[in-house]
Amino acid sequence: MRLRHLWLAAVLALGACASTPTVYQPASGPGAVGYAETPIENDRWRVRFHGGDGANVQRVGDLALQRAAELTLAKGYDWFRVTEREVEGGGGGARPTVSLGMGSANFGGGTAFGAGGGLGFEFGGGAGASVTLEVLMGHGPAPREPDAYDAREVRKSFGAAA
């Protein structure tokens, strides 16, 4: 019975640590989950996607590319090239930790030895991952460069981001 209570307490504690989900949406303010963009020039924009606590950096990067593609098409361009990329955070998630310990104590005339171990979880998270892209937009076929993307193809690849 006691073990059951311990498991229930552990499940409730983990539920209390639930992270903010990463949702494809406009950010409601600085540091909020979602995307934001800032114009630099007519054909150059800064696109930022901020994920929830413990967000996967790869997913956040994909969502930033999705937003860059949508913005490119909305502005009447066909392709974009990532000229700068900045990644912050992304060390989130639960990581198992193992600890072992040994000790001894003297009691009157005798000595007692003991050993123990434990399994725990270290929770990252905090601010979540953010990916900021500076993109240059253009007309016609996308250049054959490593960081150049056809906006329609990116949109088709990611589909409706959710």
ABEGO torsion letter per residue (X at the ends): XAAAAAAAAAAAAAAAABBBBBBBBBBAEBGBBEBBBBBABAABBBBBBBBBBGBBAAAAAAAAAAAAAAAAAAAGBABBBBABBBBBEGABEBBBBBBBBBBBBBBEABBBBBBBBBBBBBBBEEAEBBBBBBBBBBBEBBBBBAABBBAAAAAAAAEBBX
